[in-house]
Every structure is written in structure tokens, then in C-alpha cells.
């Protein structure tokens, strides 16, 4: 009687195994490089991260983030304040009469202290003859004003390598931003000096032409870079652009073959 029971139970289990469509034996453990011995199918619907596509999108997002350059308007404002106050003071000094004091020496000290610019004696004599006409200072400011308002970098050859797709110029005082794309309107120091010399002949005729070298020297002295690459801000924006990219998934349906027999794992 026991044999009959064992045979009956065994037969029932065998039939159940053969007829059940969902019954699966444990899968063989595969390692990378193994060859699959049979087709492997998914047991359920899956969303699998597409690491390659996700990484490509993140790299593209980083590349699309423009380099940030800080624009400092204080460079021009400082030049205007120093030039105007110096010329006003020195022009007014001709109305003073102070005994025992060499006025020319005093003026020279004030000039070099305020503007931090030494002049050859010939050019200094021109300023003395013109009694430090404020129009001379204004002419120098006119030359540099338009250039500094557009922006000046130290050397365009040293721009950030990613700047070929454009840059963001950010005013460090107002925090306003604007985008600039090649060909850039801002200049570098070398281009700025060349433009100053080209414009020197267009100066106002309110003073003698011999004052032109003095004006040009002053303009070149105050023509300083006011656009600087902000590496930290640029890297921060690239990181944020990368983080905004959503993970890319592809879908695997239940029963879909994910590895066929004979394929390498």
C-alpha cells in the first residue's frame, strides 16, 4: 500500500512539473564572459537604467553650460574719478600763489600719486603749457570708455577652451548677465591698444595736436582688463546642468529574451 501511495504522489508531482507554464528551475549562475547554455527570459516587467545614454546626456549638458566671465565696471569708474579729480585740482593750482613752494614739483607729486603714471619731461611740459586743461583728461577717457564698456580680457588666446560656443558675461555689481557668442565684441589688451592708436587721430581739436601723445599714454595706462574668467562659477553651473539630467531607462517586458543560448554574458 505504501508503494502505491508513493507512486501516486510521485506521478502527480511529475505531471504538475511538466504541465505548469510558470514553474521555473533556479537559473545557473553566470559570470561575465560565460556562454549561456539556454535562452534567458525576464520573469517580470523591468525598467533598466541605460547607463551609456544617461552618461552621454550628462556630458552633453555639461558642454552646453557656457563659461562665466565677470565684468567689473569699477575699472572705468575708477579711471574717470581719478582723471577728472586730478585735472581739476592741478588746473586750479595755477590760481594759487604759495611762496617758497615749487609749484611744478608739487603738481608732479600729486599727478604721480593720484594717477600712478610717470611722464617724460617733454609730455609733462605740454601739460604745464596747457595748464592741465580738463579737456585733455576727457579725451583720454573718451578713448577708453567705449572699449572698457564692451569688456577687455587679458589675452583672447587664453580664453576658456569651451568659450568657442559662447560665454556669459556677468556684471559683478548688478549681477546682470548677458550672453556673448563668437565673433566676440570684447577685445583683449593687445587689440585694445591697437584700437586706441587708430582712434588717436580723431581726437577733438579743442587743444593742440602735440597733446595727442600725452592723451594716448594716459588712455593706454588706464586700459586694463575688466573681464576675468570665473572658474568656480563655471564649474558650479556645469555640475548643476549635469544634475538636472534625468536618468534614461529602457523597458524589458515579461517573457522577453534578454540572453540567447550561445551568447556571451
Secondary structure, DSSP 4 states (H G I P E B T S, - for coil): -HHHHHHHHHHHHHHHHHH-SS--PPPPP--TTPBPSS-EE-SS-EEEE-HHHHHHHHHHHHHHSPEEEEE-THHHHHHHHHHHHHHHHHHHHTT---TT--HHHHHHHHHHHHH-----HHHHHHHHHTT--HHHHHHHHHHHHHHHHH-EES-GGGS-GGGGG-EEEEETTT--EEEE-SSPS-EEHHHHHHHHHHHGGG--TTS-GGGHHHHHHHHHHH----EEE-HHHHHHHHHHHHHHSPPPEEEE-TT-EEE-TT-B-
